[in-house]
Amino acid sequence: MKLEGIIAYPITPFKAESQEVDFDALTITLNALLEHQCDAIAPLGSAGESAYLSWQEWQQVAEKSIEVVNHRVPVILGISELTTTMAIQKAEKAEELGADVIMVMPISYWKLTDQEIYDYYQQIAAATKLPMMVYNNPATSGVDMSPELIAKMFQEIENICMVKDSTGDIQRMHKFHELTQGKLPFYNGCNPLALEAFCAGASGWCTVAPNLLGKLPNQLYQAAKNGDLTQAQTLFYKQLPLLRFIVQGGLPKTIKAGLNELGFNVGDPRKPLQKANPSEVNQLKSLMKMAMAT
């Protein structure tokens, strides 16, 4: 499977009082992302507060997302687990529900060795036929996988066919290219790196940005794809202040605040995460307005 373009990350909406998952709001936000010309939908990532959901809720959100997207674009389900057993359980469920790809990230309490990481992926791969995206995000997982390890897994574990890196280090992308002779598709997970990554040949941009910026991320991708660097730069710099703000503020908090301002009523993040304070909301509103100004 060849994925290209904008891979959009939905949030998981909660009801205001009960903090239960709000499936009506989930449906509305997923449809909005598809209207913003996203090329794939990736539920249950860090923006989707996957780590804060019960196993039952994870299954329900996965099932509802696949049902709503309804083959309009590929669905990539996020799996980030401490134990191999639970990661396998989620991978098997993702396949059963009809996901197209799984995006897998090991989480560490004890620091994992390269061999432990390799075995984690190999054992998940053995349990499913689904294509796997290796996800490297040391800021949230506590695990930083070297390009050499990821390239080795790509070459030796059949299901692994793409990598998402959120370190913000463009040299990683060059390294992946060199280590695999350009065969390993790279997806940028660092929002402020979007322009450089596309210029360096990234296959796609994994981002929450379309939730608040509509079609702008897709327009940036199209400009870069068409080789119109001037237009790509213009579009990127319009988005950059907001991209920086949402990363620094924490994705569930900032994206939910922005969606609530846009009238989507998606609730607040789950505790212990806190909602954006009034000053953050005001800053967010002005950055959204600036980005969307023609």
Phi, psi and chi 1 to 4 in degrees:
 res  aa     phi    psi   chi1   chi2   chi3   chi4
   1 MET       -  132.5  162.8  171.8  -67.9      -
   2 LYS  -111.9  111.3 -176.6   73.8  168.6  118.8
   3 LEU   -99.5  137.3  -73.1  172.8      -      -
   4 GLU  -141.0  152.9  -70.9 -176.5  -13.9      -
   5 GLY    97.6 -138.9      -      -      -      -
   6 ILE   -98.4  115.4  -58.6  -61.5      -      -
   7 ILE  -101.1  108.9  -62.3  170.8      -      -
   8 ALA   -94.6  140.7      -      -      -      -
   9 TYR  -107.6  113.3  -75.2   71.5      -      -
  10 PRO   -79.2  157.6   21.9  -22.1      -      -
  11 ILE   -88.5  170.5   47.0   84.4      -      -
  12 THR  -105.7  108.5  -59.4      -      -      -
  13 PRO   -74.9  144.9   -2.6   17.3      -      -
  14 PHE  -121.0  149.1  -61.7  124.8      -      -
  15 LYS   -71.5  145.4  -67.4  175.9 -178.1  171.4
  16 ALA   -58.2  -50.6      -      -      -      -
  17 GLU   -82.6  -52.0  -63.8  -55.1  -44.1      -
  18 SER   -83.1  -19.5   63.0      -      -      -
  19 GLN    63.6   17.0  -76.4 -100.1  -62.4      -
  20 GLU   -75.9  157.5  -69.8  170.9    0.8      -
  21 VAL   -63.4  132.9  176.2      -      -      -
  22 ASP   -99.8   97.2 -174.0  -23.4      -      -
  23 PHE   -72.2  -27.4  -68.0  102.0      -      -
  24 ASP   -66.0  -45.6  -68.2  -21.5      -      -
  25 ALA   -65.2  -35.4      -      -      -      -
  26 LEU   -60.8  -45.4  179.1   62.5      -      -
  27 THR   -58.8  -45.7  -59.1      -      -      -
  28 ILE   -64.3  -43.9  -67.6  163.2      -      -
  29 THR   -70.2  -35.2   51.1      -      -      -
  30 LEU   -65.4  -44.4  -74.3  167.4      -      -
  31 ASN   -63.6  -36.9  -80.0  -41.0      -      -
  32 ALA   -63.1  -42.1      -      -      -      -
  33 LEU   -61.4  -39.0  -72.8  174.7      -      -
  34 LEU   -67.4  -35.3  -70.4  165.1      -      -
  35 GLU   -67.0  -24.5  -77.6  164.3   24.2      -
  36 HIS   -84.1   16.0  -59.7  -29.2      -      -
  37 GLN    62.6   45.4  -63.4  171.3  -21.7      -
  38 CYS   -83.5  147.7  -61.3      -      -      -
  39 ASP   -93.8  -14.0  -58.4  -72.5      -      -
  40 ALA  -160.2  158.4      -      -      -      -
  41 ILE  -120.7  132.8  -62.0  -75.5      -      -
  42 ALA  -124.3   82.7      -      -      -      -
  43 PRO   -70.8  161.2   -8.7   23.2      -      -
  44 LEU    66.3   37.1  -61.7  161.5      -      -
  45 GLY   -93.2 -162.6      -      -      -      -
  46 SER   -67.1  -34.9   42.6      -      -      -
  47 ALA   -67.1  -27.6      -      -      -      -
  48 GLY   -84.3    8.7      -      -      -      -
  49 GLU    53.8   36.3  -64.4  178.8   72.2      -
  50 SER   -53.4  -38.9  179.4      -      -      -
  51 ALA   -66.6  -15.4      -      -      -      -
  52 TYR  -105.0    8.6  -58.3   88.7      -      -
  53 LEU  -102.9  148.2  -59.1  178.3      -      -
  54 SER   -73.7  166.9   69.5      -      -      -
  55 TRP   -59.6  -41.5  167.4 -135.2      -      -
  56 GLN   -63.1  -44.9 -175.1 -172.6   14.0      -
  57 GLU   -63.5  -41.1  -72.2  172.5  -31.2      -
  58 TRP   -55.6  -46.9 -171.6   93.1      -      -
  59 GLN   -63.4  -41.8  -65.7  176.6   81.0      -
  60 GLN   -65.8  -42.6  -70.1  170.2  -30.0      -
  61 VAL   -66.4  -41.2  170.5      -      -      -
  62 ALA   -60.9  -48.7      -      -      -      -
  63 GLU   -63.1  -46.1 -175.2  170.0   17.3      -
  64 LYS   -64.0  -41.4 -173.7   66.5  173.7  177.5
  65 SER   -63.1  -44.6  -58.4      -      -      -
  66 ILE   -64.3  -40.0  -70.5  164.3      -      -
  67 GLU   -65.3  -43.9  177.5 -165.5  -51.2      -
  68 VAL   -70.0  -44.2  171.2      -      -      -
  69 VAL   -64.3  -38.0  174.2      -      -      -
  70 ASN    50.9   49.9 -167.3   23.2      -      -
  71 HIS    65.6   10.5  -52.4  -70.3      -      -
  72 ARG   -68.3  -36.7  -73.5  179.5  -79.8  177.6
  73 VAL  -142.9  165.4  -63.6      -      -      -
  74 PRO   -64.7  148.7  -20.6   32.2      -      -
  75 VAL  -111.0  126.2  172.3      -      -      -
  76 ILE  -111.8  113.4  -55.0  167.6      -      -
  77 LEU   -91.7  133.1  -74.0 -172.3      -      -
  78 GLY   -83.5  133.8      -      -      -      -
  79 ILE  -130.6  115.9  -63.0  173.6      -      -
  80 SER  -137.1  108.4   45.1      -      -      -
  81 GLU  -135.2  147.9  -71.5  -63.6  -32.5      -
  82 LEU   -68.4  -41.5  -88.4  171.9      -      -
  83 THR  -104.5  145.7   66.9      -      -      -
  84 THR   -62.9  -38.6  -54.0      -      -      -
  85 THR   -58.1  -46.4  -56.1      -      -      -
  86 MET   -70.4  -36.2 -166.2   63.7 -150.6      -
  87 ALA   -63.7  -40.3      -      -      -      -
  88 ILE   -64.5  -43.1  -73.7  171.0      -      -
  89 GLN   -57.5  -43.4 -157.6  174.0  -28.6      -
  90 LYS   -69.2  -38.3  -74.0 -172.5  170.9  178.7
  91 ALA   -63.6  -42.5      -      -      -      -
  92 GLU   -64.9  -39.9  -70.4  171.3  -19.4      -
  93 LYS   -66.8  -40.1  178.7   52.9   75.8  171.3
  94 ALA   -59.2  -42.9      -      -      -      -
  95 GLU   -66.2  -43.6 -174.5  169.9   -9.6      -
  96 GLU   -61.1  -37.9 -179.3 -166.3  -45.7      -
  97 LEU   -78.0  -15.2  -68.8  172.7      -      -
  98 GLY    99.4   23.3      -      -      -      -
  99 ALA   -64.7  156.2      -      -      -      -
 100 ASP   -92.4  -33.8  -61.4  -73.8      -      -
 101 VAL  -146.8  152.6  179.4      -      -      -
 102 ILE  -116.3  140.1   49.4  174.5      -      -
 103 MET  -108.0  115.3  178.8 -177.5   72.5      -
 104 VAL  -115.4  131.1  178.6      -      -      -
 105 MET  -134.7  123.0  173.4  170.1   75.7      -
 106 PRO   -73.6  145.6   22.5  -23.1      -      -
 107 ILE  -114.5  143.6  -65.3 -176.3      -      -
 108 SER  -120.4  133.5  157.7      -      -      -
 109 TYR  -103.9  -60.2  178.8   88.9      -      -
 110 TRP   -80.3  142.4  -65.6  106.7      -      -
 111 LYS   -64.9  128.1 -170.8  169.4  169.3   56.7
 112 LEU   -87.9  140.6  -59.4  175.7      -      -
 113 THR   -79.7  164.7   64.8      -      -      -
 114 ASP   -57.9  -38.7  -81.8    5.4      -      -
 115 GLN   -65.5  -39.7 -170.4   59.7   51.9      -
 116 GLU   -65.5  -39.6  -75.0  167.2  -23.7      -
 117 ILE   -65.8  -45.1  -65.6  166.5      -      -
 118 TYR   -57.6  -48.1 -175.2   98.4      -      -
 119 ASP   -64.8  -36.4  -68.7  -10.9      -      -
 120 TYR   -56.3  -51.6  178.5   86.1      -      -
 121 TYR   -67.7  -41.7  -82.5   98.3      -      -
 122 GLN   -62.3  -41.6 -171.4  173.6   46.9      -
 123 GLN   -72.0  -33.8  -74.6  157.5   24.8      -
 124 ILE   -66.8  -44.7  -63.3  164.8      -      -
 125 ALA   -60.0  -36.3      -      -      -      -
 126 ALA   -67.4  -20.7      -      -      -      -
 127 ALA   -93.6   -5.7      -      -      -      -
 128 THR  -146.7  153.3  177.7      -      -      -
 129 LYS   -92.2   -6.9  -63.7 -174.9 -175.9   73.0
 130 LEU   -65.9  144.0  -71.1  177.2      -      -
 131 PRO   -62.6  146.8  -11.9   22.0      -      -
 132 MET  -121.0  136.1  -75.0  168.5   67.5      -
 133 MET  -102.5  123.8  176.0 -173.8  -84.6      -
 134 VAL   -77.9  129.5  172.3      -      -      -
 135 TYR  -115.9  117.6  178.6   20.3      -      -
 136 ASN  -109.9  110.5 -169.8   47.6      -      -
 137 ASN  -144.2   79.2 -171.8   -8.1      -      -
 138 PRO   -59.3  -25.9   11.3  -21.1      -      -
 139 ALA   -62.1  -34.9      -      -      -      -
 140 THR  -103.3  -27.2   56.7      -      -      -
 141 SER   -97.0  -22.6   69.5      -      -      -
 142 GLY    76.6    6.7      -      -      -      -
 143 VAL  -121.1  124.0  178.0      -      -      -
 144 ASP  -115.9  108.5 -167.6    0.7      -      -
 145 MET   -88.7  131.6  -65.4  177.4  -93.0      -
 146 SER   -71.7  152.2   69.1      -      -      -
 147 PRO   -55.8  -34.6  -27.8   35.8      -      -
 148 GLU   -63.6  -43.6  -71.6   77.1    8.5      -
 149 LEU   -65.3  -44.1  172.4   61.8      -      -
 150 ILE   -64.9  -41.0  -67.8  171.0      -      -
 151 ALA   -63.2  -40.5      -      -      -      -
 152 LYS   -62.3  -44.2  176.4  179.6  161.4   70.1
 153 MET   -65.4  -40.1  -66.7 -164.8  -61.5      -
 154 PHE   -59.5  -40.3  167.0   65.7      -      -
 155 GLN   -76.5  -26.1  -76.3  150.9   -7.5      -
 156 GLU  -111.5  -20.8  -64.2  176.9    6.4      -
 157 ILE  -109.2  114.1  -58.9  172.0      -      -
 158 GLU   -55.4  -44.8 -164.4  178.2  -17.5      -
 159 ASN   -67.5  -25.2  -50.8   41.6      -      -
 160 ILE   -73.3  119.0  -69.2  176.8      -      -
 161 CYS  -137.9    8.1   51.1      -      -      -
 162 MET  -164.2  162.1   42.8 -166.3  132.3      -
 163 VAL  -135.4  138.0   59.3      -      -      -
 164 LYS  -113.0  125.5  171.4 -171.0  172.6 -175.0
 165 ASP  -120.5  128.4 -171.2  -86.4      -      -
 166 SER  -114.0   18.6  -64.3      -      -      -
 167 THR   -73.4  -23.2   59.2      -      -      -
 168 GLY    83.0   12.6      -      -      -      -
 169 ASP  -104.2  104.8  179.4    2.2      -      -
 170 ILE   -63.1  -24.9 -164.3   73.1      -      -
 171 GLN   -63.4  -27.2  -65.9  -54.2  -41.5      -
 172 ARG   -59.3  -42.6  -64.5 -102.2  175.1  145.6
 173 MET   -62.9  -43.0 -174.6  174.3  164.8      -
 174 HIS   -62.4  -38.6  -57.5  -37.8      -      -
 175 LYS   -64.7  -44.5 -163.8   83.3 -178.8  162.9
 176 PHE   -57.8  -42.8  -70.9  129.3      -      -
 177 HIS   -60.4  -47.9 -172.0   91.1      -      -
 178 GLU   -66.3  -42.6  -71.2  167.4   -6.0      -
 179 LEU   -70.2  -24.0  -71.2  166.4      -      -
 180 THR  -119.8   15.6   66.9      -      -      -
 181 GLN    52.3   38.3  -65.9   75.2   51.2      -
 182 GLY    76.3    9.4      -      -      -      -
 183 LYS   -84.7  -21.4  -67.0 -169.9  179.2  110.0
 184 LEU   -90.5  111.0  172.6   59.4      -      -
 185 PRO   -64.7  134.1  -18.5   31.3      -      -
 186 PHE  -110.8  134.3  173.6   90.3      -      -
 187 TYR  -121.3  125.9  -61.1   80.8      -      -
 188 ASN   -81.0  126.9  168.8   45.7      -      -
 189 GLY  -109.9    7.1      -      -      -      -
 190 CYS  -105.5  107.7  173.1      -      -      -
 191 ASN   -53.7  -47.6  -74.5  -59.0      -      -
 192 PRO   -69.1   -3.7  -22.6   35.8      -      -
 193 LEU  -100.0    6.4 -158.6   73.2      -      -
 194 ALA   -55.0  -46.2      -      -      -      -
 195 LEU   -64.7  -50.6 -179.6   64.0      -      -
 196 GLU   -59.6  -41.8  -68.2   97.7  -44.1      -
 197 ALA   -63.1  -45.0      -      -      -      -
 198 PHE   -63.8  -40.9  -81.2  137.2      -      -
 199 CYS   -63.0  -30.7  -70.4      -      -      -
 200 ALA   -87.0    1.4      -      -      -      -
 201 GLY    98.8   19.4      -      -      -      -
 202 ALA   -59.0  141.5      -      -      -      -
 203 SER   -72.0  -28.7  -62.6      -      -      -
 204 GLY  -165.8  172.9      -      -      -      -
 205 TRP  -124.1  115.6  176.3   17.6      -      -
 206 CYS   -88.7  114.2  -62.0      -      -      -
 207 THR  -153.7  149.4  179.0      -      -      -
 208 VAL   -87.8   -8.8  -67.6      -      -      -
 209 ALA   -53.4  -38.5      -      -      -      -
 210 PRO   -60.2  -21.7  -23.4   34.2      -      -
 211 ASN   -56.4  -38.6  -75.6  -74.6      -      -
 212 LEU  -109.8  -21.1  -54.7 -173.6      -      -
 213 LEU  -111.8    7.9  -69.4  173.8      -      -
 214 GLY    57.8 -124.2      -      -      -      -
 215 LYS   -88.4   -2.2  -66.1  176.5 -178.1  169.4
 216 LEU   -57.5  -45.1  -84.9  176.4      -      -
 217 PRO   -58.9  -41.6  -28.3   37.9      -      -
 218 ASN   -64.8  -38.1 -179.5  -91.2      -      -
 219 GLN   -64.0  -37.3  -71.2  165.9    5.4      -
 220 LEU   -63.3  -45.8  167.6   58.2      -      -
 221 TYR   -59.4  -45.9  165.5   64.2      -      -
 222 GLN   -63.0  -42.2  -66.1  -60.9  -22.9      -
 223 ALA   -62.4  -43.9      -      -      -      -
 224 ALA   -65.0  -41.5      -      -      -      -
 225 LYS   -63.3  -37.0 -171.4  178.9  170.7 -174.4
 226 ASN   -82.9    0.5  -63.7  -25.2      -      -
 227 GLY    75.9   16.0      -      -      -      -
 228 ASP   -91.6   82.4 -172.3  -15.0      -      -
 229 LEU   -65.1  -37.1 -172.4   55.5      -      -
 230 THR   -61.2  -46.3  -52.8      -      -      -
 231 GLN   -65.4  -40.8  176.0   66.6   -4.6      -
 232 ALA   -60.8  -43.2      -      -      -      -
 233 GLN   -62.3  -46.2  -76.0  172.7  -31.4      -
 234 THR   -57.2  -47.6  -56.9      -      -      -
 235 LEU   -66.6  -37.5  -72.9  161.0      -      -
 236 PHE   -67.2  -45.9  174.2   68.2      -      -
 237 TYR   -68.7  -24.1  -73.8  120.7      -      -
 238 LYS   -64.8  -36.0  -82.3  179.7   78.0  160.9
 239 GLN   -90.2  -24.5  -60.9  174.2   63.6      -
 240 LEU   -55.7  -46.6 -176.7   58.1      -      -
 241 PRO   -58.0  -40.3  -24.8   34.9      -      -
 242 LEU   -70.2  -40.3 -179.5   69.9      -      -
 243 LEU   -59.1  -43.8  -64.0  175.8      -      -
 244 ARG   -62.9  -42.9  -79.9 -155.1 -166.9  106.8
 245 PHE   -63.9  -44.2 -178.6   81.9      -      -
 246 ILE   -69.0  -32.9   60.5  177.0      -      -
 247 VAL   -70.0  -46.9  171.7      -      -      -
 248 GLN   -65.4  -36.6  -74.2  159.4    0.1      -
 249 GLY   -81.1  -13.6      -      -      -      -
 250 GLY    95.2  124.8      -      -      -      -
 251 LEU   -61.7  -49.7  -61.2 -177.7      -      -
 252 PRO   -59.2  -40.8  -22.9   33.1      -      -
 253 LYS   -66.9  -50.0  177.5  170.0   84.6  171.0
 254 THR   -74.5  -40.5   51.2      -      -      -
 255 ILE   -68.4  -41.2  -60.6  -58.2      -      -
 256 LYS   -64.2  -41.2  -77.6 -169.7  164.0  176.2
 257 ALA   -60.3  -43.8      -      -      -      -
 258 GLY   -64.7  -44.2      -      -      -      -
 259 LEU   -64.5  -39.0  -76.1  168.9      -      -
 260 ASN   -62.3  -39.6  -74.2  -30.3      -      -
 261 GLU   -63.6  -33.4  -75.7  -57.2  -44.8      -
 262 LEU   -81.3   -1.1  -67.4  169.3      -      -
 263 GLY    93.5   15.9      -      -      -      -
 264 PHE   -85.3  -17.3  -77.9   93.1      -      -
 265 ASN    52.0   66.9  -62.0  -37.7      -      -
 266 VAL  -104.7    4.6  -65.0      -      -      -
 267 GLY    77.6 -167.5      -      -      -      -
 268 ASP  -106.9  166.3  -60.5  -32.6      -      -
 269 PRO   -66.1  163.7  -14.4   26.6      -      -
 270 ARG   -78.9  139.8  -97.3 -151.2 -178.5  143.4
 271 LYS   -64.4  144.0  -69.5  170.2 -178.4  169.1
 272 PRO   -82.1   -1.1   30.1  -34.8      -      -
 273 LEU   -63.8  142.3  -60.0 -178.7      -      -
 274 GLN  -110.7  156.3  -64.8 -171.2  -21.2      -
 275 LYS   -75.7  163.2   66.5  177.9 -177.1  178.4
 276 ALA   -63.7  140.8      -      -      -      -
 277 ASN   -82.3  167.6   63.7   39.6      -      -
 278 PRO   -54.8  -38.1  -27.2   34.4      -      -
 279 SER   -68.2  -38.8  132.1      -      -      -
 280 GLU   -65.8  -39.7  -71.3  168.2  -34.5      -
 281 VAL   -62.7  -42.9  171.2      -      -      -
 282 ASN   -63.4  -42.3  -75.3  -25.5      -      -
 283 GLN   -62.1  -44.1 -152.7  178.0  -23.2      -
 284 LEU   -61.0  -44.9 -172.7   59.8      -      -
 285 LYS   -59.4  -43.5  -85.0  158.0   68.7  172.2
 286 SER   -70.3  -35.7   88.5      -      -      -
 287 LEU   -68.5  -38.5  -70.7  170.4      -      -
 288 MET   -64.4  -41.9  -76.3  161.6   63.1      -
 289 LYS   -63.8  -44.1 -162.9  173.2  168.1 -175.2
 290 MET   -60.9  -44.9  -90.0  168.0   46.9      -
 291 ALA   -64.4  -38.2      -      -      -      -
 292 MET   -88.1   -6.0  -60.9  -51.8  -80.6      -
 293 ALA   -67.8  138.9      -      -      -      -
 294 THR   -80.5      -   48.6      -      -      -
